Each structure stands twice: as C-alpha cells, then as structure tokens.
C-alpha cells in the first residue's frame, strides 16, 4: 500500500533499521537513531542498484516520488541514475569555484582576444569592478536576480540611471558567457529588463551658431594652457572625430605626404577602419605638434608618462577653463557642430558627412547600396570645413 505523509511521520525507530515500501522501488529506511532516508531500488543490466534520494522531512514524500520517476526514465533509457547524480554533484561542486569575479576576468580576456577597443575594455573593466563589490566572490550559479537588482539599485540611488542600465547589460554578458561555457544555466538579468528607471537621453552640448563657434575658435587660438591641449582642440574642431580617437592618435597613423590619418578598426567605435583626409590647416597644426611630441608614440601623450595618452578629461577641462560650461559645449560637441553646419550648407552629400563622422548606415538594405567611402567628396568637404572655420574665426 502506498505511503502517506502522515504514515511516514508516524514511523518510529526500532533497535535495528527497517524499510517501509511506497511503490515502484521507492521506500523509506528508518534508522535506529530515528532518521528516515528515502531510497530507490532498481535493476540495470541485470544488477540490482540503489539510489539515495535524501532525508525526510527535508525531502518530502512528493519530492521523493518525483526523483524516483525521473530515475525510472533514466533506467528505461539504459542510463544509471546514480551516475547522473554523481555527475550533477561534481558539476555543482566545480561551479562553486566559478565566481562572478573569476568569470568576469575570463570574459574580459575574451574581449581582449577579440580585439575590442581600449575604450570598450576600460568600460567593461569598470563595470565588472562595480558589480564585483557585491557579487564578485559568489559562485555564479548562486547569484539571483534580486541580488543583482540590489547592486543596480545602489547605482540608481546616486541618480546614475544610464550607468545602472549599462551595468545590467555588462553583468548579463558575463552570465551569457558562463552559459555558453556550460557553467550556468540562465541569465538572471533578463528578468530585470523593466526593473530599472529609464534614463532621459541628453544630447551632448554643442555650439551650432556660426558666430558663437567663431568666437570659440578665437578663444582656442589664444588658450594659455598647454600647447598640446590647444592643438588638440583645434584638431578636434577641424577633423570632427571623437575625442577618444584624437587623444589616442599615434604618429605612425599620420601620413603627411598623402595627407591622411588612418585609424585602425580596433580604435573605432563601429569596429571599421577609418580614413580621415587632412586639410592643409590640420597639417600645419600637426607639424607644430610634432616639434613637441614627435619623439613619442602618441600625438597627445599624458603629462605624467609619454607611454600613455592624454587624460580623457583634459579637453573638456580646457573648455571649462575658457568659460564654457558643460551645458554650452563639450569636446564631443565639435562633431555635432560639423554635422549641423555641413548639412545646413546644402553643399554636401549627407552620406559623405556621415562617413566623415565614421557613422554606419543602420538600414541594412541602404547600407548594401552605399558601400562607397565618398572619398573625393570627403576630401573636398574637409577643405571646405577648414575654410569655413577660418572664415568664422575671422568674424
């Protein structure tokens, strides 16, 4: 007769251990000390075997029957439930050493091998350190969505909503890496997609009025800080590239004879090689800069070490020193100044302007028909923009 929960609870210890059967090979072993152990007896390839399921009441009657049913399925397929249990225990034991911090390091190493840009690697490392303060030492298989949310809420509490969203994405990347590696089964960050406050998108401040931009150019020309910082701002305005690409530029990338700056894909946000035509004004600034930093690798080395590029705060700090607040102009804003004024001129193919900015067409069909680099137009565009800046600088 099948067991009931009441019957199992009422079983009393005897001088010797004894068994009380349920059905289909499942029984409870009552030991002399009063403990009750669920066991499942089965036969595989003619041999009688035993699977220990767990101790009652930690494992209920219903749970024991469920494990027994799963074991019977394995036996029917010719597999040994005991071997499966040992393998599961081995995997769990191994997973205890696979902490979030350890897998984070492995994921970062993978990104390095893939040739991710320094900016991407730095952001990944920053986010992983942020997450590891709370969950770094925990086995990744034991980390739950509520644990991760608690970490994200700390970032949100400081008003850093965008960072919280990026942190969730980065933690999710580590979990998906663990899943692909056979260490974890799921990515708990998926359940947190709608749990965070959505950040308000704020465009970087930029000056798009020609008169005001001309005033800024004049103030850059008489900037009384480091000459390298002044030239950095002048090239930023002339070439309309990202501040990080300017800061990390190397002399080996500059071809004075061809008047081209060649940026390798590893440095680019969109992971594509990018060529920048250099107008004569840019070449003059580069010649001046070469007298100062030409002996090193970087155009704009750090003041502390020529083996590192200029700090990412240097160019924005120079704008603040000149009296421009973050709501008026940013180093990245020169790209918006160029894009707005070049488009408003009506003189240039919008695709040439987008390629000059190293943007990639989002529409896949259109991108397939716009493979040209618009190089000739871009060379003319670069010369026009340099002349435009000279004119508004002169007022």
HELIX and SHEET records of a PDB file:
HELIX    1   1 UNK A    5  UNK A   10  1                                   6    
HELIX    2   2 UNK A   61  UNK A   76  1                                  16    
HELIX    3   3 UNK A   81  UNK A   96  1                                  16    
HELIX    4   4 UNK A  100  UNK A  113  1                                  14    
HELIX    5   5 UNK A  118  UNK A  135  1                                  18    
HELIX    6   6 UNK A  140  UNK A  142  5                                   3    
HELIX    7   7 UNK A  145  UNK A  157  1                                  13    
HELIX    8   8 UNK A  161  UNK A  180  1                                  20    
HELIX    9   9 UNK A  188  UNK A  192  5                                   5    
HELIX   10  10 UNK A  210  UNK A  221  1                                  12    
HELIX   11  11 UNK A  227  UNK A  239  1                                  13    
HELIX   12  12 UNK A  243  UNK A  247  1                                   5    
HELIX   13  13 UNK A  251  UNK A  253  5                                   3    
HELIX   14  14 UNK A  265  UNK A  267  5                                   3    
HELIX   15  15 UNK A  280  UNK A  293  1                                  14    
HELIX   16  16 UNK A  314  UNK A  321  1                                   8    
HELIX   17  17 UNK A  333  UNK A  345  1                                  13    
HELIX   18  18 UNK A  350  UNK A  356  1                                   7    
HELIX   19  19 UNK A  364  UNK A  368  1                                   5    
HELIX   20  20 UNK A  375  UNK A  393  1                                  19    
SHEET    1   A 4 UNK A  18  UNK A  21  0                                        
SHEET    2   A 4 UNK A  26  UNK A  30 -1                                        
SHEET    3   A 4 UNK A  36  UNK A  44 -1                                        
SHEET    4   A 4 UNK A  47  UNK A  56 -1                                        
SHEET    1   B 3 UNK A 254  UNK A 255  0                                        
SHEET    2   B 3 UNK A 260  UNK A 263 -1                                        
SHEET    3   B 3 UNK A 274  UNK A 277 -1                                        
END                                                                             
